[in-house]
Amino acid sequence: MTDSPLSGRILACPSCGKATAFTPSNRWRPFCSERCKLTDLGAWASESYRIPAKPAEDEAGGAADDSET
């Protein structure tokens, strides 16, 4: 069995930037610690991360239609 191309790589933790090994032995990968993993999860849960998008036509018009009835 061969290792994946990412096995044994050193990456920067997405939360704090600390160098961390991307190996099966790192149970928090790609993060360096449980704290960084939970910090990132909390940011998603509190909607700190957002994907910009334009409202669809039916969403923009739907709000005005609801106020008239």
PyMOL commands that place a pseudoatom at each C-alpha (Angstrom):
pseudoatom trace, name=CA, resn=MET, resi=1, chain=A, elem=C, hetatm=0, pos=[0.000, 0.000, 0.000]
pseudoatom trace, name=CA, resn=THR, resi=2, chain=A, elem=C, hetatm=0, pos=[1.375, 3.430, -0.885]
pseudoatom trace, name=CA, resn=ASP, resi=3, chain=A, elem=C, hetatm=0, pos=[1.015, 6.595, 1.143]
pseudoatom trace, name=CA, resn=SER, resi=4, chain=A, elem=C, hetatm=0, pos=[-1.074, 9.444, -0.163]
pseudoatom trace, name=CA, resn=PRO, resi=5, chain=A, elem=C, hetatm=0, pos=[0.778, 12.461, -1.589]
pseudoatom trace, name=CA, resn=LEU, resi=6, chain=A, elem=C, hetatm=0, pos=[-0.156, 14.537, 1.494]
pseudoatom trace, name=CA, resn=SER, resi=7, chain=A, elem=C, hetatm=0, pos=[1.116, 12.012, 4.032]
pseudoatom trace, name=CA, resn=GLY, resi=8, chain=A, elem=C, hetatm=0, pos=[4.093, 13.395, 5.914]
pseudoatom trace, name=CA, resn=ARG, resi=9, chain=A, elem=C, hetatm=0, pos=[3.661, 16.961, 4.644]
pseudoatom trace, name=CA, resn=ILE, resi=10, chain=A, elem=C, hetatm=0, pos=[4.160, 19.940, 6.915]
pseudoatom trace, name=CA, resn=LEU, resi=11, chain=A, elem=C, hetatm=0, pos=[1.386, 22.499, 6.507]
pseudoatom trace, name=CA, resn=ALA, resi=12, chain=A, elem=C, hetatm=0, pos=[0.430, 25.745, 8.195]
pseudoatom trace, name=CA, resn=CYS, resi=13, chain=A, elem=C, hetatm=0, pos=[-2.501, 25.437, 10.595]
pseudoatom trace, name=CA, resn=PRO, resi=14, chain=A, elem=C, hetatm=0, pos=[-5.478, 27.263, 9.021]
pseudoatom trace, name=CA, resn=SER, resi=15, chain=A, elem=C, hetatm=0, pos=[-6.307, 28.952, 12.350]
pseudoatom trace, name=CA, resn=CYS, resi=16, chain=A, elem=C, hetatm=0, pos=[-2.994, 30.026, 13.845]
pseudoatom trace, name=CA, resn=GLY, resi=17, chain=A, elem=C, hetatm=0, pos=[-0.431, 29.402, 11.095]
pseudoatom trace, name=CA, resn=LYS, resi=18, chain=A, elem=C, hetatm=0, pos=[1.758, 27.096, 13.199]
pseudoatom trace, name=CA, resn=ALA, resi=19, chain=A, elem=C, hetatm=0, pos=[3.597, 24.386, 11.234]
pseudoatom trace, name=CA, resn=THR, resi=20, chain=A, elem=C, hetatm=0, pos=[1.842, 21.059, 11.696]
pseudoatom trace, name=CA, resn=ALA, resi=21, chain=A, elem=C, hetatm=0, pos=[2.209, 17.587, 10.226]
pseudoatom trace, name=CA, resn=PHE, resi=22, chain=A, elem=C, hetatm=0, pos=[-0.534, 16.356, 7.913]
pseudoatom trace, name=CA, resn=THR, resi=23, chain=A, elem=C, hetatm=0, pos=[-0.294, 12.716, 8.969]
pseudoatom trace, name=CA, resn=PRO, resi=24, chain=A, elem=C, hetatm=0, pos=[-2.766, 10.128, 10.244]
pseudoatom trace, name=CA, resn=SER, resi=25, chain=A, elem=C, hetatm=0, pos=[-1.176, 10.465, 13.685]
pseudoatom trace, name=CA, resn=ASN, resi=26, chain=A, elem=C, hetatm=0, pos=[-2.337, 14.112, 13.883]
pseudoatom trace, name=CA, resn=ARG, resi=27, chain=A, elem=C, hetatm=0, pos=[-5.936, 13.620, 14.931]
pseudoatom trace, name=CA, resn=TRP, resi=28, chain=A, elem=C, hetatm=0, pos=[-6.801, 17.305, 14.408]
pseudoatom trace, name=CA, resn=ARG, resi=29, chain=A, elem=C, hetatm=0, pos=[-5.394, 17.638, 10.890]
pseudoatom trace, name=CA, resn=PRO, resi=30, chain=A, elem=C, hetatm=0, pos=[-5.234, 20.017, 9.134]
pseudoatom trace, name=CA, resn=PHE, resi=31, chain=A, elem=C, hetatm=0, pos=[-5.245, 21.942, 12.426]
pseudoatom trace, name=CA, resn=CYS, resi=32, chain=A, elem=C, hetatm=0, pos=[-2.395, 21.830, 14.940]
pseudoatom trace, name=CA, resn=SER, resi=33, chain=A, elem=C, hetatm=0, pos=[-4.567, 21.292, 18.016]
pseudoatom trace, name=CA, resn=GLU, resi=34, chain=A, elem=C, hetatm=0, pos=[-8.078, 20.704, 19.267]
pseudoatom trace, name=CA, resn=ARG, resi=35, chain=A, elem=C, hetatm=0, pos=[-8.263, 24.375, 20.252]
pseudoatom trace, name=CA, resn=CYS, resi=36, chain=A, elem=C, hetatm=0, pos=[-7.647, 25.548, 16.680]
pseudoatom trace, name=CA, resn=LYS, resi=37, chain=A, elem=C, hetatm=0, pos=[-10.150, 23.017, 15.341]
pseudoatom trace, name=CA, resn=LEU, resi=38, chain=A, elem=C, hetatm=0, pos=[-12.832, 24.228, 17.766]
pseudoatom trace, name=CA, resn=THR, resi=39, chain=A, elem=C, hetatm=0, pos=[-12.029, 27.871, 17.052]
pseudoatom trace, name=CA, resn=ASP, resi=40, chain=A, elem=C, hetatm=0, pos=[-12.646, 27.235, 13.356]
pseudoatom trace, name=CA, resn=LEU, resi=41, chain=A, elem=C, hetatm=0, pos=[-15.855, 25.315, 14.090]
pseudoatom trace, name=CA, resn=GLY, resi=42, chain=A, elem=C, hetatm=0, pos=[-17.053, 28.201, 16.262]
pseudoatom trace, name=CA, resn=ALA, resi=43, chain=A, elem=C, hetatm=0, pos=[-16.390, 30.676, 13.456]
pseudoatom trace, name=CA, resn=TRP, resi=44, chain=A, elem=C, hetatm=0, pos=[-18.557, 28.600, 11.117]
pseudoatom trace, name=CA, resn=ALA, resi=45, chain=A, elem=C, hetatm=0, pos=[-21.275, 28.226, 13.764]
pseudoatom trace, name=CA, resn=SER, resi=46, chain=A, elem=C, hetatm=0, pos=[-21.401, 31.974, 14.445]
pseudoatom trace, name=CA, resn=GLU, resi=47, chain=A, elem=C, hetatm=0, pos=[-21.522, 32.654, 10.695]
pseudoatom trace, name=CA, resn=SER, resi=48, chain=A, elem=C, hetatm=0, pos=[-18.205, 34.526, 10.688]
pseudoatom trace, name=CA, resn=TYR, resi=49, chain=A, elem=C, hetatm=0, pos=[-17.388, 32.782, 7.406]
pseudoatom trace, name=CA, resn=ARG, resi=50, chain=A, elem=C, hetatm=0, pos=[-19.714, 33.720, 4.574]
pseudoatom trace, name=CA, resn=ILE, resi=51, chain=A, elem=C, hetatm=0, pos=[-19.785, 33.118, 0.860]
pseudoatom trace, name=CA, resn=PRO, resi=52, chain=A, elem=C, hetatm=0, pos=[-20.773, 36.291, -0.978]
pseudoatom trace, name=CA, resn=ALA, resi=53, chain=A, elem=C, hetatm=0, pos=[-23.732, 35.861, -3.284]
pseudoatom trace, name=CA, resn=LYS, resi=54, chain=A, elem=C, hetatm=0, pos=[-26.322, 37.964, -5.048]
pseudoatom trace, name=CA, resn=PRO, resi=55, chain=A, elem=C, hetatm=0, pos=[-29.915, 37.304, -3.981]
pseudoatom trace, name=CA, resn=ALA, resi=56, chain=A, elem=C, hetatm=0, pos=[-31.958, 35.355, -6.488]
pseudoatom trace, name=CA, resn=GLU, resi=57, chain=A, elem=C, hetatm=0, pos=[-34.769, 37.193, -8.270]
pseudoatom trace, name=CA, resn=ASP, resi=58, chain=A, elem=C, hetatm=0, pos=[-37.484, 35.241, -6.451]
pseudoatom trace, name=CA, resn=GLU, resi=59, chain=A, elem=C, hetatm=0, pos=[-35.879, 36.022, -3.050]
pseudoatom trace, name=CA, resn=ALA, resi=60, chain=A, elem=C, hetatm=0, pos=[-35.626, 39.750, -3.745]
pseudoatom trace, name=CA, resn=GLY, resi=61, chain=A, elem=C, hetatm=0, pos=[-39.206, 39.993, -5.042]
pseudoatom trace, name=CA, resn=GLY, resi=62, chain=A, elem=C, hetatm=0, pos=[-40.583, 37.592, -2.461]
pseudoatom trace, name=CA, resn=ALA, resi=63, chain=A, elem=C, hetatm=0, pos=[-39.929, 39.933, 0.453]
pseudoatom trace, name=CA, resn=ALA, resi=64, chain=A, elem=C, hetatm=0, pos=[-41.971, 42.719, -1.154]
pseudoatom trace, name=CA, resn=ASP, resi=65, chain=A, elem=C, hetatm=0, pos=[-44.831, 40.358, -2.033]
pseudoatom trace, name=CA, resn=ASP, resi=66, chain=A, elem=C, hetatm=0, pos=[-45.120, 39.103, 1.560]
pseudoatom trace, name=CA, resn=SER, resi=67, chain=A, elem=C, hetatm=0, pos=[-45.576, 42.625, 2.961]
pseudoatom trace, name=CA, resn=GLU, resi=68, chain=A, elem=C, hetatm=0, pos=[-48.568, 43.355, 0.688]
pseudoatom trace, name=CA, resn=THR, resi=69, chain=A, elem=C, hetatm=0, pos=[-50.727, 40.457, 1.872]
for i in range(1, 69): cmd.bond("trace and resi %d" % i, "trace and resi %d" % (i + 1))
show_as sticks, trace
zoom trace
